[in-house]
Structures are given as structure tokens and as C-alpha cells.
């Protein structure tokens, strides 16, 4: 049983299950990769209590049953991605395939979904514990208790709206990434969010960042500090995500435009190709240097969408327009050729043709 790696059941209606706070807490810590023997250190519960809670989670259907046979080695479950070898090629060679887009793998997407579902159930219990038991206490008493609290009370304090209490939670020696993610998602005071991001380990965590950008109280200055140095593709994804408040998306577009001016040519090309040129509508008024143009001209273009967006890009350099006019996809589609010929940077002989 200690070698079993419990996994949340993605098809279970977790929000409707009658879970206790302890059961919800343990469920929130199951990531599908941690064996039972490590859950004691992760949760602070003794082994026998872990076994009893897992038995209850199995009864509720919140956790998938243990396999009857030994699972295959972990490496076999994750075959090498076929796209990775292409990253070793020079960015200027080959077709307009994405260069190094940071896509979420199916495994990561499933893990995120399971984490969100299990945490959602536990969060309801922690919020209830906070509202019924902790919130009626004076703020200074809550702050004092938060410094030494243990779970599930420590997780409940992550729902406190007072920044001073959140600061005390962050000073607690037991605080971890799971608590940081709760604060990023449920604390709605910019001061508390600033305190959270004062811890580099928390500010760099993908889960914390994922919830921070969805928090309507994220200060634009804090977003700029956290995202201004990140890759253009990450900034573009934030600017595009409709689950993110419009104010943060607007700031993301501004940050992306600023970084586009100084980013390496390879990163600019990555952004344009991976978005099939859709990003160009957000880059109006910005030009590219000779190296970026050279890298774009070193590729074969087959996507009509990408060619069309490049043809509508007013800053497209003349050498790129000339290169696109030579593509087989353009020769086969007169409407694409016409778009390119009408571009203000199109070669004079191309316009006559």
C-alpha cells in the first residue's frame, strides 16, 4: 500500500462529495505522482491516518483504485516529444513550424485539472473553517495564530482578507506552494499579493503565476515586475486569455510590445510563427531588425493564415514580401498573391505582375 501512488478521479463530481476538511486537504495534495509513503511528510498526518483518509476517498470515488498489477515504469508513460529534436535546428531553416512554443502537455493539463478540482473541494472546507471559526476573531489574534498554525487551519488563514494576516501566514515555517497558490487565488488585497511575491520561490512557481494573473486585484506594477523578463510567448498567452481580467490583459499587451523591441530575433520569430501571425495585430507600429527579417526569409511558408497575416502587416520588410511571393502556397492561391502585391513594401516588379 505504501508504494501505491493515489490519483484523483477526474470524472468524480468532487464538489458534491461529503468530504471532511482533512479528507479535502489530503485530496488537494494528491498530484498523481506522489506515493503513499511520502504523504506523511507532505501533509503532517501519521501513516495510519493517511491510510484511513485514503480509504474514505476511495469509498467516495474521489480517488482512482490502486492497479492490481505493477504500473509501467514512469519513463514509458512519457515518450519523447517528436517536436523536441526540431529545436536543435537553426531557427532560420525549414518550414514555418513552431520553434519552441511552450505548450502545456496533455499530462500537465490533466494534472492541472485534477489539482484544480481537488483543491476546489478542499478550498470550500477551508473557507468554511475560516468564516465560521477564524474570521470572528480580532485581526491581531488571527495574525498571531497564523504564524504558528498547522493545516487545515493554516490553509484556512489563506482566505483572510487582511494583508497583515497573510504576511504572518508567509512567515509560518510550514507554509508551502499549496498555501501560496491559495493566497494568489483567493486573497484580494494588492498589499497581500505584493507580500506573497516577495518570496522568490513563490513568485516563480507556475501555479502561483497562473492564479495571480486571474486575480482582479493584481497590481499592474507587480505584473510588470514578474512578467517583463519572461518570453514573448508567455506574455502573449496572458494577453489572449479571456479568463484573465481585461486590465491585466491590457498590461500584458503593453509589456509584450515593450519587450518585442528588445527581444532576441529568434524570440520574435518564435512569437510570429507560433501564433500564425495573429500577434501582429497587437504589434502595429513596431518594426523588426535585419536579423529577424533574415530568419523569417529563411523558412518555407505553407500556412495560408500565416501568409495572410504577414501580408496585412504594414511593417513587413520588403525582403519578406518578396520571399513570400515565391512560395508555392502563394502561387496556388491568387488571393494571397494579390494581398502581397498590394503591400506598400512589395517590390515594384511584383506590383506590375
N, C-alpha and C positions, 0 to 999 in steps of 0.2 A: 504493500500500500504506500510506503514511503517513496517508492520510485515512480508512482503514478503522477502524471502531470495533468491536473484537472483543467478543463477548458470550459468557459461559459457556453451555454447553449444559445447560439444566435437566433434560433427560432422561438425561444421562450418569451412570453409576454411578461417580462420581468417586473414591470410597473404594477402588475396585478397580483403578484405573489405576496403572501403574508410573511415577509421576511422580518426577522428581528434586526435591531441595529448591528449586532455582532455578525449575523449572517450576511447582511448587506455589506459590512466592512470587509469581511473575508472575500466575498464575491468581487468586490471592487479591486482586490489585489491579484486576482487571477488573470494572467496575461496569456495563458496558453503555452507558456514556455518555462514556468517555474514549477518544479516538482514539489510534492507534499512536504518532503523533508526540509525544504527551505522556507516554508510558510511560517514556521515558528519565529524565525529571525525577522521576517518581513512584517508580521502582524503583532508580535509580542505575546501571542497566546501560547499556552503549553501544547505539546503534541496531542494529548488526549482530547483537549478542547477543539483543536483543529479537526481531528477525526470526526468528532460529534457534529461539528458545524457542516463539514463536507457531506456527511451522511444526510443531514437535513436538506442541504442544497440539492442532493441527488433526488431525494423524495419529491421535492418541489419541481424537479425538472429544470432547475436553473443551471445545472452543470451536466455536461455530457458524461455518460457512463465510462468507466475505465475499459480500455480494449481488453479482449480476452487473450490476445496474443501480444507479444512484444511489438512495439511500434517500430517502423523502419528507422534507420539512422537519420538524424536531422538533416545531414547533408543531402540525402537522397530526396528529401521533400522540397529542396530548394535548388532545382537545376540552374546552371549558369544562364544568365540572361543572354539571349542571342544578340542584343543590341550593344553589349559592352565592348566586344572586340573592335567595333567601329570607332570607339572613342580614341583608339590609338592612332587612327589615320590622321593626316594633316587636315585641319579644318577646311582648307581650300579645295580638297579633292572630292570627287564623287558626285552623286546626285544630291538633291536638296533634302536628304533625310535629316531628322533632328540630330543635333550634335550631342549634347549632354543634358537633355531635359531631365529635371529631377521629378520624374513621375512617381506617384505612390504605387508600390507594387500591390498585387491582389492580397498578398499576405499582410502587408501593412494596413491596407484598407480594412480587411477583416478584423485585424487586431484593434484598430481604432474603433470600429463599430461595436465590437464586444466590450471594449473598455468603456465607451460612452454609455452603452446600455446598462452594464453592471453598476457603473458609477452613478447613473441616474437614479437607480433604485436606492442605493446606499445614501445618496445625497438627500433624498426625501426624508430618510430616517434622521440624518444628521441635522437637517434644517428643523425638523420637528423637535429634536432634542434641544437645539439652541433656542427656539422660540418659546418652548414650554418651560425649560429649566434654567437656561443661562441668561437669556435676554432680560428677564425681570430683575436681575442683579444690577447693582450700580456699575458703571463703566470701569471705575478704578478697581473694583473687586474682580470683574471679568478679566481685566488686564493682568492682575496678579495671578489668577488661576491659570490663565493661558500660558504663562511662562513654564509651568510645571505639569501641564495637563498631559494625559495619555489618551490614546484612542479608546472609545469613539468620541470622547469629549473634545480632544484636540481637533478632530475633523469638524466637529460642530462649531468650534470657535472660528473656523474659516469663513463662516457666514456672518460674522459680526460686521456691522456697517461702520464701526468706529475705527479709524486708522491706527490709533494708539493700541488697540487690542490686537489688530493684525500685526503690528510691529512686535508685540510680545509673543505672538504665535511664531513669528520668524526667529525669535531669539530662543525658542524652545529647542533643546538638543535633540528632540525626537522628530522634529519637522523634516519632511522629505518632499520628493517631487509630487507625490499624490496630493499633499496639502497645498503645495504651490499651485497646482492646476486648479484646485477648488477655489483658491483665492482669485486666480486670474479670471475664472469664470463667474464667480458669484459676488465678489466684492466690488462695489460700485462707487468707490471714492478715489479720485486720482492720487491723493496722498498715499493711500494704502498700496496702490498699484506701483507707485514710484518706489516705495519701500521694498516691495516684492522684487522688483527688477534691480534693486541694489545688490542682490545676491547673484553673482555672475553665473553660478551653476543653474539657478532657476531661470534667469533671463535667456540662457542659451538652449533651454530644453524645448524641443519641438512641440510638446503638448502644451506647455505654458504659453508659447507664442501663438499656438492655434486658438486658444481661448482669449488671449489678450486682444487680438485684433477683432474679436467678436464682441468684446466688452464695450458698450457705448461710452463709457467714461475713460477710455484710454486717451491720455493727453497726446496731442499731435507732436509735441516736443519729444515725448518718450518714444513714440513710434519712430520718429526720425533718428533718434539715437540708436535704436535697436535694429532698424532696417536699412539705414543709409549705406552701410557697407556690405549688404547682402547682394547676392546675384540678381541680375535684372529679371530673370525668370521668376524668382520668388516674389519680387516686388510686383511683377505683372499679375501673378496669381491673386495677390491680395487686392489689387485694383479691380480685378474682374469678378471676384467672389461676391455674389448677391446676398450671402449670409452675413456679410460684414457691413457695419453701418456706413452710410454714404460719406460721412465726414472722414472716416479712416480711409475709405477707398479714394477719396479725393486727395488726401495727403499722400497716399501710396503712389498715385499718378504723378504728383509733383516730385516726389523722391525719385521715381523711376526716370523722369525727364532729366533731372539734375545728374543722376548717375550715368545716364546714357552719354552725356557729354564727355565723361572722363573714363568710362569703362574700356577695357581692352577690346580691340577689334573683334577678337574671337567671341567674346561675350555678346557683343552687339549682333553679330551674325547668328549666334545661337538663338537669341531672342526673336529675330525676324523670321528665321526658318521654322522654329518650333511653334510659332503662332500662325504660320502660313501668312505672314504679313498683316494679320489683324491688328497687331500692336501699332502699326504705322499711323493709324488714325489718331493715336494719342501722342504721336511724336511730331505733329505738324510744326514746322518752323525750325526743326533740328536737322542738321546736315551730318554727313559721315565723312571720315577721312579717306585718304587714298588706300590705306591697308584694308579697311572694311570693304571698300568698293572692289579691291582686288580679290579678296576672299569670296565675295558674292559672285564675282565673274568667273571664279574657278569651279563652279558647280553646274551640273546639268539640271534643268528645271522641267518637271513633268506635271506639277500640280497647277491646274487652271486657276484655282483660288489664289495661290501664292503669286502667280504671274499677274493676275488681275489687280491684286493689292499693290504690287510693286509698280504696275503701270499707272496707278492712281496716286502714287507717292510723288508729290511735287519735288522732293529733294533727291529723287533717284538720279545718280550721276549718269552722264552721257554714255560712259563705257558700259554701264549695266544695261541701259536701254538697248544699246547696240548688241550686247551679248544675248539678251532675251529675244531679240528679233531673229536670232539664228537658231533658236530652239525648235526641235521637231514639233513640240506641242503647239507652238505659235504658228508654225507653217500649216498645221492641220486645222486651226481654228481662226478664220478670218477676223472674228470679232476681237480676239486678243491682239492680233497684229494691228488692227485699226486703233485700238486703245493706245498701243505703244507708239504708233506713228503720230498720234495726236499729242504725245507728251512734249512739253516745251523743251526738254533736253534731248529729244530724238535727233539723230543725225540728219542732215539736210537731204542726203540721197535717199534715206528711208522715207521721208515725208513725200518726196516726189514719186517713190514707188508705190 
